Amino acid sequence: MCRVNHGAGYVTWAGFAEDGFRLTADVDLLKWYASSTFAQRGFCSKCGSSMLFCSKRWPGEMHIALGALHGPLDRAPDAHVYHDQQVEWVLTDDSLEVINAEQPL
């Protein structure tokens, strides 16, 4: 779903506590799309950029597409999620934890 939504081999998200998340610019442009029965995606209705993701799998979290952020993030990636569904032309060679789709969280 992430590949199709972003038109890329993978997407990098940063997860934050939902109750501590606040969108401050152009809030009226944010629209939500139910991409499945368990998840929804937030996007900019002006330019179409995919920005946010929330899911029943990670209740209480808001995920922000790192490509949508302006400026640096104060943390590094810590896991590959849905790694079992990666495309064969994307290679990962690192020591990050791997969380596959069938693994419970």
DRENLUMKE-364314 format. One record per residue: chain; residue in one letter; x negated, y, z of N, C-alpha, C in turn; residue number from 1. Coordinates in Angstrom, 1 decimal. Each point is the difference from the previous one (the first is absolute). Layout:
> chaine; residu; nc1; nc2; nc3; cac1; cac2; cac3; cc1; cc2; cc3; num
> A; A; X; Y; Z; X; Y; Z; X; Y; Z; NUM
...
***
This chain:
> chaine; residu; nc1; nc2; nc3; cac1; cac2; cac3; cc1; cc2; cc3; num
> A; M; -0.8; -1.2; 0.0; 0.8; 1.2; 0.0; -0.9; 1.3; 0.0; 1
> A; C; -1.0; 0.0; 0.8; -0.9; 1.2; 0.1; -0.7; 0.2; -1.4; 2
> A; R; -0.4; -1.0; -0.7; -0.7; 0.2; -1.3; 1.0; 0.6; -1.0; 3
> A; V; 1.2; -0.5; 0.0; 1.0; 0.5; -0.9; 0.4; 1.4; 0.3; 4
> A; N; 0.2; 0.3; 1.3; 0.4; 1.3; 0.4; -1.1; 1.1; -0.2; 5
> A; H; -1.2; -0.4; 0.1; -1.1; 1.0; -0.2; -0.7; -0.1; -1.4; 6
> A; G; 0.3; -1.1; -0.7; -0.6; -0.1; -1.3; -1.5; -0.2; 0.1; 7
> A; A; -0.4; -0.7; 1.0; -1.4; -0.3; 0.2; -0.2; -1.4; 0.6; 8
> A; G; -1.3; -0.4; 0.0; -0.3; -1.3; 0.5; 0.2; -0.2; 1.4; 9
> A; Y; 0.0; 1.0; 0.8; 0.3; 0.0; 1.4; 0.3; 1.4; 0.5; 10
> A; V; 0.5; 0.1; 1.2; 0.2; 1.3; 0.6; -0.6; 0.0; 1.4; 11
> A; T; -0.5; 1.0; 0.5; -0.6; 0.1; 1.3; 0.9; 0.9; 0.9; 12
> A; W; 0.5; -0.6; 1.1; 0.9; 0.7; 0.9; -0.7; 0.3; 1.3; 13
> A; A; 0.5; 1.0; 0.7; -0.4; 0.3; 1.4; 1.3; -0.1; 0.8; 14
> A; G; 0.0; -0.8; 1.0; 1.2; -0.1; 0.8; -0.1; 0.8; 1.3; 15
> A; F; 1.1; 0.7; 0.3; 0.1; 0.8; 1.2; 1.3; -0.2; 0.7; 16
> A; A; 0.0; 0.2; 1.3; 1.3; -0.1; 0.8; 1.0; 0.9; -0.6; 17
> A; E; 1.2; -0.5; -0.3; 1.1; 0.7; -0.7; 0.4; 1.2; 0.9; 18
> A; D; 0.1; -0.1; 1.3; 0.4; 1.1; 0.8; -1.0; 1.1; 0.1; 19
> A; G; -1.2; -0.2; -0.4; -1.0; 1.0; 0.0; -0.3; 0.6; -1.4; 20
> A; F; 0.8; -0.5; -1.0; -0.2; 0.5; -1.4; 0.9; 1.2; -0.3; 21
> A; R; -0.5; 1.0; -0.7; 0.8; 1.1; -0.4; -0.5; 0.5; -1.3; 22
> A; L; 0.9; 0.1; -1.0; -0.3; 0.6; -1.2; 0.2; 1.5; 0.1; 23
> A; T; -0.9; 0.8; -0.4; 0.1; 1.4; 0.2; 0.2; 0.9; -1.2; 24
> A; A; -0.3; -0.6; -1.2; 0.1; 0.9; -1.2; 1.0; -0.6; -0.9; 25
> A; D; 0.9; 0.9; -0.6; 1.0; -0.4; -1.0; 0.8; -1.2; 0.5; 26
> A; V; 0.5; 0.0; 1.2; 0.7; -1.2; 0.5; 1.3; -0.3; -0.9; 27
> A; D; 0.6; 1.0; -0.5; 1.2; -0.3; -0.8; -0.3; -0.7; -1.3; 28
> A; L; -1.3; -0.1; -0.4; -0.4; -0.7; -1.2; -0.1; -1.5; 0.2; 29
> A; L; -0.1; -0.4; 1.3; -0.2; -1.4; 0.3; 1.3; -0.8; -0.2; 30
> A; K; -0.1; -1.1; -0.8; 1.2; -0.8; -0.2; -0.4; -1.5; 0.3; 31
> A; W; 0.9; -0.8; 0.4; -0.2; -1.4; 0.4; 0.6; -0.9; -1.0; 32
> A; Y; -0.7; -1.1; -0.3; 0.5; -1.1; -0.9; -0.1; -1.3; 0.8; 33
> A; A; 1.1; -0.8; 0.0; 0.0; -1.3; 0.7; -0.6; -1.0; -1.0; 34
> A; S; -1.3; -0.3; 0.1; -0.7; -0.8; -0.9; 0.3; -1.5; 0.2; 35
> A; S; 0.5; -0.4; 1.1; 0.4; -1.3; 0.4; 1.0; 0.0; 1.1; 36
> A; T; 0.4; -1.1; 0.5; 0.9; -0.1; 1.1; -0.7; 0.3; 1.3; 37
> A; F; -1.3; 0.0; 0.0; -0.8; 0.2; 1.2; -0.9; 1.3; 0.0; 38
> A; A; 0.0; 0.7; -1.1; -0.9; 1.1; -0.1; 0.5; 1.2; -0.8; 39
> A; Q; -0.5; 1.2; 0.3; 0.4; 1.1; -0.8; -1.3; 0.9; -0.3; 40
> A; R; 0.1; 0.7; -1.1; -1.2; 0.8; -0.4; 0.4; 1.4; -0.2; 41
> A; G; -0.8; 0.9; 0.5; 0.2; 1.5; -0.1; -0.8; 0.5; -1.1; 42
> A; F; 0.6; 0.9; -0.8; -0.7; 0.6; -1.2; 0.4; 1.4; -0.2; 43
> A; C; -0.8; 0.8; -0.7; 0.3; 1.4; -0.3; 0.9; 0.0; -1.1; 44
> A; S; 1.2; 0.7; 0.2; 1.0; 0.1; -1.1; -0.4; 1.0; -1.1; 45
> A; K; -1.0; 0.8; 0.3; -0.5; 0.9; -1.0; -1.0; -0.6; -1.0; 46
> A; C; -1.0; -0.7; 0.5; -1.0; -0.5; -0.8; 0.0; -1.6; -0.1; 47
> A; G; 0.8; -0.6; 0.8; 0.1; -1.5; 0.0; -1.1; -0.7; 0.8; 48
> A; S; -0.9; 0.7; 0.6; -1.1; -0.7; 0.7; 0.6; -0.9; 1.1; 49
> A; S; -0.6; -1.2; 0.1; 0.4; -0.9; 1.1; -0.8; 0.4; 1.2; 50
> A; M; 0.6; 0.2; 1.1; -0.7; 0.5; 1.2; 0.1; -0.8; 1.3; 51
> A; L; 1.2; -0.5; 0.2; 0.3; -0.7; 1.3; 0.6; -1.4; -0.1; 52
> A; F; -0.2; -0.7; 1.0; 0.6; -1.4; 0.0; 0.3; -0.3; 1.5; 53
> A; C; 1.2; -0.6; 0.2; 0.3; -0.6; 1.3; 0.8; -1.3; -0.2; 54
> A; S; -0.2; -0.9; 0.9; 0.5; -1.4; -0.2; 0.4; -0.6; 1.4; 55
> A; K; 0.9; -0.9; -0.1; 0.4; -0.8; 1.2; -1.2; -0.8; 0.5; 56
> A; R; -1.0; -0.3; -0.9; -1.1; -0.8; 0.4; -0.9; 0.8; 1.0; 57
> A; W; 0.0; 1.3; -0.1; -0.8; 0.8; 0.9; 1.0; 1.1; 0.6; 58
> A; P; 0.8; -0.5; 0.9; 1.0; 1.0; 0.6; -0.7; 1.0; 0.8; 59
> A; G; 0.5; 1.3; -0.2; -0.5; 1.1; 0.8; -1.2; 0.6; -0.6; 60
> A; E; -0.4; -0.4; -1.2; -1.2; 0.5; -0.7; 0.4; 0.7; -1.3; 61
> A; M; -0.7; 1.1; -0.3; 0.2; 0.7; -1.3; -1.4; -0.2; -0.7; 62
> A; H; 0.1; -0.4; -1.3; -1.3; -0.2; -0.7; -0.1; 1.0; -1.1; 63
> A; I; -1.1; 0.6; -0.1; -0.3; 1.1; -1.0; -1.0; -0.5; -1.0; 64
> A; A; 0.3; 0.2; -1.3; -0.9; -0.4; -1.0; -1.2; 1.0; 0.0; 65
> A; L; -1.2; -0.6; 0.2; -1.2; 0.9; 0.2; -0.2; 0.9; -1.2; 66
> A; G; 0.4; -0.5; -1.2; -0.2; 0.8; -1.2; 0.9; 1.3; 0.0; 67
> A; A; 1.0; 0.0; 0.9; 0.9; 1.2; 0.1; -0.5; 1.0; 1.0; 68
> A; L; -1.1; -0.3; 0.8; -0.5; 0.9; 1.0; -0.9; 1.0; -0.6; 69
> A; H; 0.0; 1.2; 0.6; -1.0; 1.0; -0.4; -0.9; 0.1; 1.2; 70
> A; G; -1.3; -0.3; -0.3; -1.0; 0.0; 1.1; -0.3; -1.4; 0.5; 71
> A; P; -1.0; 0.0; 0.8; -0.5; -1.3; 0.5; 0.9; -0.6; 1.1; 72
> A; L; -0.1; -1.3; 0.2; 0.7; -0.7; 1.1; -1.0; -0.4; 1.0; 73
> A; D; 0.4; 0.0; 1.3; -0.9; -0.2; 1.1; -0.3; -1.4; 0.4; 74
> A; R; 0.3; -0.9; -1.0; -0.2; -1.5; 0.3; -0.3; -0.7; -1.3; 75
> A; A; -0.5; -1.2; 0.1; -0.4; -0.8; -1.2; 1.1; -1.2; 0.0; 76
> A; P; 0.1; -0.6; -1.2; 0.9; -1.1; -0.1; -0.4; -1.1; 0.9; 77
> A; D; 1.0; -0.8; 0.5; -0.3; -1.1; 0.9; 0.5; -1.3; -0.4; 78
> A; A; 0.8; -0.1; -1.1; 0.5; -1.3; -0.4; 0.5; 0.1; -1.5; 79
> A; H; 0.0; -1.2; -0.6; 0.7; -0.2; -1.3; 1.3; -0.7; 0.3; 80
> A; V; 1.1; 0.6; -0.4; 1.3; -0.6; 0.2; 0.5; -0.4; -1.4; 81
> A; Y; 0.7; -1.2; 0.0; 0.5; -0.6; -1.2; -1.2; -0.3; -1.0; 82
> A; H; -1.1; -0.3; 0.6; -1.2; -0.3; -0.7; 0.2; -1.3; -0.9; 83
> A; D; 0.8; -0.9; 0.4; 0.3; -1.2; -0.8; 0.7; 0.3; -1.3; 84
> A; Q; 0.5; 1.3; -0.1; 0.7; 0.4; -1.3; -0.8; 0.9; -0.8; 85
> A; Q; -1.3; 0.1; 0.3; -0.8; 0.9; -0.8; -0.2; -0.4; -1.4; 86
> A; V; -0.2; 0.9; -1.0; -0.2; -0.4; -1.4; -1.4; -0.4; -0.1; 87
> A; E; -0.3; -0.9; -1.0; -1.3; -0.6; -0.1; -1.1; 1.0; -0.4; 88
> A; W; 0.4; 1.2; -0.6; -1.0; 0.9; -0.4; -0.4; 1.0; 1.1; 89
> A; V; 0.6; -0.1; 1.2; -0.4; 0.8; 1.1; -0.8; -0.9; 1.0; 90
> A; L; -1.3; 0.4; 0.1; -0.8; -0.8; 0.9; -0.3; 0.7; 1.3; 91
> A; T; 0.1; -0.7; 1.1; -0.3; 0.6; 1.3; -1.2; -0.8; 0.6; 92
> A; D; -1.0; 0.7; 0.4; -1.2; -0.6; 0.5; -0.3; 0.8; 1.3; 93
> A; D; 0.7; -0.3; 1.0; -0.2; 0.7; 1.3; 0.4; -0.9; 1.2; 94
> A; S; -0.1; 0.5; 1.1; 0.3; -0.8; 1.2; 1.3; 0.4; 0.7; 95
> A; L; 0.9; 0.6; -0.7; 1.3; 0.4; 0.6; 0.8; -1.2; 0.2; 96
> A; E; 0.8; 0.0; 1.1; 1.0; -1.1; 0.3; 0.9; -0.1; -1.2; 97
> A; V; 0.4; -1.3; -0.2; 1.0; -0.2; -1.1; 1.3; -0.5; 0.6; 98
> A; I; 1.1; 0.7; -0.3; 1.3; -0.3; 0.4; 0.9; -0.3; -1.2; 99
> A; N; 0.3; -1.3; -0.2; 0.8; -0.4; -1.1; 1.5; 0.1; 0.2; 100
> A; A; 0.8; 0.0; -1.1; 1.4; 0.2; 0.1; 0.7; -1.0; 0.9; 101
> A; E; -0.4; -1.2; 0.0; 0.7; -1.0; 0.9; -0.4; 0.0; 1.4; 102
> A; Q; -1.1; 0.7; 0.4; -0.4; 0.1; 1.4; 0.9; 0.9; 0.8; 103
> A; P; 0.4; -0.5; 1.1; 0.8; 0.9; 0.9; -0.9; 1.0; 0.6; 104
> A; L; 0.5; 1.2; 0.3; -0.8; 1.0; 0.7; 0.1; -0.1; 1.5; 105
***
